[in-house]
Amino acid sequence: HKLSKDDAAMKFYYIGPMFRYDRPQAGRLREFHQFGVEALGVTGPNVDAEIILLAVQVLQSLGLKDLKLKINSVGCPKCRPQHREKLQAFFKPNFDELCKDCQGRFDRNPLRLLDCKNPHCHELGEGAPSLEECLCDECKEHFEGLKQLLTAAGVEYEVDHNLVRGLDYYTKTAFEIQYAPLGAQSAVCGGGRYDGLVQEISGDEARPGIGFAMGMERVLLALEKQNLLPEFDESIDAYVVCPKQENFALAFKTAIELRRNGFKVEYDFNGRSMKSQMKQANKFQAKQVLIFGEDELSRNAVTVRNMATSEQHEIAVNDIISYFNTL
C-alpha cells in the first residue's frame, strides 16, 4: 500500500498466534500468542521513550509489580566493527570452551555471545568489552537522550551492557522488561530499534523503526505468580429445558434473548428426555433451570428451578429477562 512513501510517523499494533521452532520450555511454547507495537519513520530517542513507556504502562495496568526495565545501546554499523574486534579478541583464547551455538556466532555475530544462556558461556563472558566504550557520537547522544527522557517520566531502569536481544537487526536502543520469579524465561516484553531492517527487506529507502513484542502466555504466568488472575467461573446462569420439541422455538427464542442480555445460557440440541436434560444442566453447573413444560406454557409461564436450593416457582414468559436481571 506504498506506506514507505508516507513521510509521517506511522504507528501500528498487532496481536495473534505465533510459532517458534525452539524446544518448548516453561513460558516458551511452540505455539504462543504475542501482542506488539511498531513505530516507523522517527529517528530520535523520543519515540524510543514513548514505546518503552507504553510497554511499562500496559504491564502496570494489569497490576504487575516487581518488574525490572533493562536498557542498552547495541550501537550501529558505524561503531559495531570496533566492538566486534574487541569481543573476538576477548573470547578467542576460550573459543574451544564455548557452546556450539556461540562458536557459530563467533564469526557471524560475536555480539550474541553476550546473550548466551549457557551458564559456562555466561561465566566466560564476564568482563567482556562493553559496547558502550565503542559507541559513536551519534549512538551515545541517542542513548543519553533516551535515559534523560525515561528519568523525566519517572521510570526506573537499569543499564545492562549484556542485553543485546536475540535478533541481529537491532540498532541503538534495546530493552527488556523482566519479571524475575519466572526464572530463566523472565522477559515478559522486549524490543528495540531496527533502523536498517525495512531497507534490508524491501530494498527501498531507509525507514527507521522501533517496537516491542509481549508474550501473552508469559504475562499470564506473571499474573498467576502474583495471584492477579481473575477467578474463572465455569458455571452457567441458566439451562433451558424443553421436553416437547414443538415448544422449542419459544425456548430457543428465550435462550437467545438471555444471551443478548449478557447471561450464559445453554439448552439441549437433541430433544432428549426431561431427565436427560436435567442431568445435562447439572453437568453445566447451571444456577437456574427454565422448564418449558406443556402445563406451564398453557398458562404462558415457565418453571424456574434454583439448582442450589431445589426451590422452584412459576414466572410469566414475558418476565423471564426482568427476573434474571434481579438475581
Secondary structure per residue as TSV (DSSP state, phi and psi in degrees):
chain	resnum	aa	ss	phi	psi
A	1	H	-	360.0	19.6
A	2	K	-	56.7	36.4
A	3	L	G	-63.4	-28.4
A	4	S	G	-66.8	-16.1
A	5	K	G	-85.2	-9.8
A	6	D	-	-83.7	123.2
A	7	D	-	-80.7	-15.5
A	8	A	S	-74.8	155.3
A	9	A	-	-65.2	137.7
A	10	M	E	-120.3	137.9
A	11	K	E	-123.4	133.2
A	12	F	E	-132.3	157.9
A	13	Y	E	-138.7	160.7
A	14	Y	E	-147.8	159.5
A	15	I	E	-154.6	134.5
A	16	G	E	168.4	-178.4
A	17	P	E	-77.0	143.4
A	18	M	E	-131.4	165.2
A	19	F	E	-137.4	140.2
A	20	R	-	-128.2	151.9
A	21	Y	-	-86.5	-16.9
A	22	D	S	-59.1	161.0
A	23	R	-	-63.7	128.2
A	24	P	-	-61.8	140.7
A	25	Q	B	-138.8	174.8
A	26	A	T	-61.0	123.8
A	27	G	T	75.7	7.0
A	28	R	B	-140.2	78.8
A	29	L	-	-89.5	160.2
A	30	R	S	-64.0	-47.1
A	31	E	E	-108.5	131.6
A	32	F	E	-144.8	176.4
A	33	H	E	-122.9	140.8
A	34	Q	E	-136.0	138.7
A	35	F	E	-116.1	135.6
A	36	G	E	-153.3	164.6
A	37	V	E	-133.4	154.4
A	38	E	E	-139.0	141.5
A	39	A	E	-126.5	124.5
A	40	L	E	-118.0	143.5
A	41	G	S	102.9	3.1
A	42	V	-	-123.4	133.1
A	43	T	-	-99.0	-24.9
A	44	G	S	-77.3	168.8
A	45	P	H	-74.2	-9.8
A	46	N	H	-63.4	-39.9
A	47	V	H	-72.9	-30.1
A	48	D	H	-58.9	-47.9
A	49	A	H	-62.2	-40.2
A	50	E	H	-63.3	-44.3
A	51	I	H	-62.8	-44.7
A	52	I	H	-64.6	-43.1
A	53	L	H	-61.7	-39.3
A	54	L	H	-59.9	-46.1
A	55	A	H	-61.0	-44.3
A	56	V	H	-62.1	-44.2
A	57	Q	H	-67.1	-37.4
A	58	V	H	-58.6	-47.6
A	59	L	H	-69.8	-39.3
A	60	Q	H	-66.7	-34.0
A	61	S	H	-66.0	-21.3
A	62	L	T	-81.5	-5.4
A	63	G	T	93.4	3.6
A	64	L	-	-68.9	138.6
A	65	K	-	-122.7	174.5
A	66	D	S	61.2	31.1
A	67	L	-	-84.8	146.6
A	68	K	E	-125.4	120.5
A	69	L	E	-92.3	122.5
A	70	K	E	-115.8	135.9
A	71	I	E	-129.7	159.2
A	72	N	E	-160.4	163.4
A	73	S	E	-111.5	126.5
A	74	V	-	-101.1	14.5
A	75	G	-	73.0	-162.4
A	76	C	-	-144.7	175.8
A	77	P	T	-58.5	-18.8
A	78	K	T	-77.6	-36.8
A	79	C	T	-107.2	-10.3
A	80	R	H	-68.8	-37.2
A	81	P	H	-54.6	-40.0
A	82	Q	H	-63.6	-43.4
A	83	H	H	-67.5	-37.6
A	84	R	H	-57.8	-46.4
A	85	E	H	-63.3	-41.6
A	86	K	H	-65.1	-40.2
A	87	L	H	-65.0	-45.2
A	88	Q	H	-63.1	-38.1
A	89	A	H	-66.3	-35.0
A	90	F	H	-70.4	-43.4
A	91	F	H	-87.1	-18.6
A	92	K	G	-56.0	-42.5
A	93	P	G	-60.4	-24.8
A	94	N	G	-111.7	22.7
A	95	F	G	-54.8	-43.7
A	96	D	G	-65.8	-20.0
A	97	E	G	-88.3	-11.8
A	98	L	S	-70.9	152.1
A	99	C	-	-67.3	167.1
A	100	K	H	-61.7	-37.9
A	101	D	H	-61.3	-45.3
A	102	C	H	-68.6	-34.5
A	103	Q	H	-63.5	-35.0
A	104	G	H	-71.4	-29.7
A	105	R	H	-81.7	-16.6
A	106	F	H	-54.2	-44.5
A	107	D	H	-91.7	-36.6
A	108	R	H	-71.3	-50.0
A	109	N	-	-157.3	81.7
A	110	P	G	-62.6	-17.7
A	111	L	G	-59.5	-32.7
A	112	R	G	-69.2	-13.9
A	113	L	G	-61.4	-28.4
A	114	L	G	-74.6	-14.8
A	115	D	G	-100.4	2.3
A	116	C	-	-67.7	138.7
A	117	K	-	-91.9	-4.3
A	118	N	-	-67.3	123.4
A	119	P	H	-56.3	-39.7
A	120	H	H	-69.3	-40.8
A	121	C	H	-62.7	-36.6
A	122	H	H	-63.4	-41.0
A	123	E	H	-65.0	-42.6
A	124	L	H	-63.8	-25.3
A	125	G	T	-86.2	-5.1
A	126	E	T	-64.4	129.3
A	127	G	T	84.2	9.6
A	128	A	-	-64.9	152.5
A	129	P	-	-57.0	133.8
A	130	S	-	-82.4	139.5
A	131	L	G	-65.1	-27.5
A	132	E	G	-58.0	-32.2
A	133	E	G	-67.0	-21.2
A	134	C	G	-109.6	-0.3
A	135	L	-	-60.9	139.7
A	136	C	-	-74.4	169.4
A	137	D	H	-59.7	-39.2
A	138	E	H	-63.4	-44.7
A	139	C	H	-68.8	-38.5
A	140	K	H	-60.9	-46.4
A	141	E	H	-62.9	-40.2
A	142	H	H	-63.0	-46.0
A	143	F	H	-67.8	-40.8
A	144	E	H	-64.2	-38.8
A	145	G	H	-62.8	-40.7
A	146	L	H	-62.7	-46.5
A	147	K	H	-61.0	-41.0
A	148	Q	H	-62.0	-41.6
A	149	L	H	-68.8	-40.9
A	150	L	H	-63.5	-40.7
A	151	T	H	-64.2	-42.4
A	152	A	H	-62.1	-31.9
A	153	A	T	-85.2	-1.4
A	154	G	T	75.2	26.3
A	155	V	-	-98.5	124.4
A	156	E	-	-78.3	139.9
A	157	Y	-	-148.9	163.3
A	158	E	E	-128.3	130.6
A	159	V	E	-82.0	120.1
A	160	D	-	-120.2	106.0
A	161	H	T	-70.4	-12.2
A	162	N	T	-91.6	-1.9
A	163	L	-	-81.8	107.0
A	164	V	-	-122.3	-5.7
A	165	R	-	65.0	168.5
A	166	G	S	-96.5	4.7
A	167	L	-	-118.8	142.7
A	168	D	T	-78.4	-13.8
A	169	Y	T	-86.7	-2.3
A	170	Y	-	-65.6	144.0
A	171	T	E	-134.6	148.6
A	172	K	E	55.5	-111.8
A	173	T	E	-69.3	130.5
A	174	A	E	-132.5	143.3
A	175	F	E	-151.8	157.0
A	176	E	E	-141.6	148.1
A	177	I	E	-113.5	120.1
A	178	Q	E	-114.4	148.9
A	179	Y	-	-124.9	99.1
A	180	A	G	-54.1	-38.1
A	181	P	G	-59.8	-12.8
A	182	L	G	-77.3	-7.8
A	183	G	G	82.0	-137.3
A	184	A	G	-60.7	-34.2
A	185	Q	G	-99.6	62.8
A	186	S	-	-85.9	-13.3
A	187	A	E	-76.6	120.1
A	188	V	E	-98.5	-13.8
A	189	C	E	-155.9	143.0
A	190	G	E	-155.7	155.1
A	191	G	E	-176.9	-166.4
A	192	G	E	166.9	-174.6
A	193	R	E	-92.7	144.0
A	194	Y	-	-140.6	69.1
A	195	D	T	-66.3	-23.4
A	196	G	T	-102.0	-2.2
A	197	L	H	-69.3	-45.1
A	198	V	H	-60.2	-43.7
A	199	Q	H	-65.9	-38.4
A	200	E	H	-63.8	-38.2
A	201	I	H	-80.3	-44.0
A	202	S	H	-94.8	-20.4
A	203	G	-	73.5	4.1
A	204	D	S	-87.7	-169.2
A	205	E	S	-65.6	158.1
A	206	A	-	-62.3	140.4
A	207	R	-	-138.1	99.7
A	208	P	-	-61.9	151.0
A	209	G	E	-156.9	159.2
A	210	I	E	-151.4	148.0
A	211	G	E	-165.9	179.7
A	212	F	E	-142.6	162.0
A	213	A	E	-130.3	140.1
A	214	M	E	-124.4	118.1
A	215	G	E	-76.7	116.2
A	216	M	H	-69.6	-33.9
A	217	E	H	-65.1	-37.6
A	218	R	H	-67.0	-39.2
A	219	V	H	-61.7	-42.1
A	220	L	H	-63.5	-39.0
A	221	L	H	-63.1	-40.5
A	222	A	H	-65.2	-40.8
A	223	L	H	-63.3	-39.2
A	224	E	H	-64.7	-41.0
A	225	K	H	-59.9	-34.0
A	226	Q	T	-99.3	14.0
A	227	N	T	54.9	40.8
A	228	L	-	-104.3	-2.9
A	229	L	S	-72.7	134.9
A	230	P	-	-66.4	148.0
A	231	E	-	-67.4	134.5
A	232	F	-	-96.7	121.1
A	233	D	-	-98.8	110.6
A	234	E	-	-81.4	-9.3
A	235	S	-	-72.0	162.1
A	236	I	E	-114.5	160.9
A	237	D	E	-75.9	-37.2
A	238	A	E	-152.9	149.0
A	239	Y	E	-122.2	127.5
A	240	V	E	-93.8	118.4
A	241	V	E	-104.3	125.4
A	242	C	-	-134.0	97.4
A	243	P	S	-66.2	-30.6
A	244	K	S	-109.7	124.8
A	245	Q	G	-62.7	-27.7
A	246	E	G	-66.6	-16.2
A	247	N	G	-98.9	4.3
A	248	F	H	-67.0	-33.3
A	249	A	H	-57.4	-43.6
A	250	L	H	-68.5	-41.4
A	251	A	H	-62.4	-42.4
A	252	F	H	-62.6	-46.2
A	253	K	H	-57.6	-42.5
A	254	T	H	-65.7	-43.2
A	255	A	H	-59.9	-43.1
A	256	I	H	-67.0	-40.1
A	257	E	H	-63.4	-39.0
A	258	L	H	-64.4	-43.0
A	259	R	H	-62.1	-40.0
A	260	R	H	-65.4	-21.1
A	261	N	T	-94.7	11.1
A	262	G	T	93.7	9.8
A	263	F	-	-96.6	148.1
A	264	K	-	-88.8	117.5
A	265	V	E	-134.6	139.5
A	266	E	E	-130.2	164.0
A	267	Y	E	-153.0	170.8
A	268	D	-	-85.4	131.5
A	269	F	S	-89.3	-18.6
A	270	N	S	-107.6	3.4
A	271	G	-	64.3	38.1
A	272	R	-	-77.6	178.3
A	273	S	-	-67.3	162.1
A	274	M	H	-61.5	-38.0
A	275	K	H	-61.6	-43.7
A	276	S	H	-66.0	-38.8
A	277	Q	H	-67.4	-36.0
A	278	M	H	-67.6	-37.5
A	279	K	H	-61.8	-41.4
A	280	Q	H	-64.1	-36.7
A	281	A	H	-61.5	-38.5
A	282	N	H	-66.4	-40.4
A	283	K	H	-62.6	-36.5
A	284	F	T	-79.3	-1.2
A	285	Q	T	55.2	45.1
A	286	A	E	-67.1	136.0
A	287	K	E	-78.1	-37.9
A	288	Q	E	-130.5	150.3
A	289	V	E	-121.3	131.1
A	290	L	E	-103.4	118.1
A	291	I	E	-104.9	115.2
A	292	F	-	-93.8	68.9
A	293	G	-	-83.2	158.9
A	294	E	H	-62.7	-42.6
A	295	D	H	-61.8	-47.3
A	296	E	H	-61.7	-45.2
A	297	L	H	-66.1	-27.0
A	298	S	H	-64.1	-20.4
A	299	R	T	-103.7	12.6
A	300	N	T	56.9	41.9
A	301	A	E	-137.0	169.7
A	302	V	E	-134.4	160.2
A	303	T	E	-95.4	130.9
A	304	V	E	-107.5	123.5
A	305	R	E	-115.4	124.2
A	306	N	E	-80.7	114.8
A	307	M	T	-74.0	-19.1
A	308	A	T	-81.0	-36.6
A	309	T	T	-107.6	-10.4
A	310	S	-	67.0	6.3
A	311	E	-	-73.5	144.0
A	312	Q	E	-145.3	154.0
A	313	H	E	-158.2	167.3
A	314	E	E	-95.7	145.2
A	315	I	E	-137.4	155.4
A	316	A	E	-68.3	144.6
A	317	V	G	-55.3	-40.3
A	318	N	G	-70.0	-12.4
A	319	D	G	-100.8	2.4
A	320	I	H	-60.8	-47.4
A	321	I	H	-62.5	-47.0
A	322	S	H	-64.9	-34.1
A	323	Y	H	-62.8	-47.1
A	324	F	H	-67.2	-30.4
A	325	N	H	-69.2	-17.3
A	326	T	T	-94.9	-8.5
A	327	L	-	-71.1	360.0
